[in-house]
Amino acid sequence: MCCQQSGDVPRPLPRLGLPQWPALLGILALAVIPTIIAAATTVYEKLLHRLGRQATSTTP
């Protein structure tokens, strides 16, 4: 206690914000899941379109 003078009120240590991490990760997950679904849907649509063109071009 060499740095405190008598009468000084000790200040609490600053919080690091760690309790907020689960909420932030949850929000991030909620934002990432629709993005992944949209990307997969786009790729699947392009694949189906390509397969459809091949099927119609090979039929006599």
N, C-alpha and C positions, 0 to 999 in steps of 0.2 A: 504494500500500500504506500509505496514511496511517492506515487504520482497523485494520490488523492489528498486534498487538504480536508481538514475537519470542516464539516458542514456541506461538502459536496455530495450531491445525491448520485449514487452510481447509476449509470445509464444501462439499459438492457442491450445485449448484443443484437445487431441487426439480423433479421430473419433472411434466410437465403431463398425463400420462395419454393422450397422443395415440395411442400404440400400441394402446390398447384400443378405439378407435373402430371399426375394421373388425369386430371381434367383436360390439360392441354393435349395429351396423347390421345384421349378419347375423341376430342374435336378433330384432331389430325386424322385419326382412323375413319371418322365419319366423312371426312372430305376425300380421303383416298379411295375408299371402297366404290363410290359411284364412278370415279375416274377409271378405275380398273375395269369395272363392268362396261362402261362406255367403250373403252379401247378394245376389249374382247368382242363386244358386239360388232364393232366396225370391222375387225379382222374377219370374223365369222361371216358377215354380210359380203365382204369382198370374195371370200373363198366360195360361198354359195353362188355368187354371181359368175365367177370364173368356171365353176363346175357346170352351171347351167348353160353357159355358152358352149362348152365342150360337148355337152350332151346333145344340144340342138344342131351343132355343126356335123356330128358324126351320124345322125339319123338320115336315112335316105329320103 
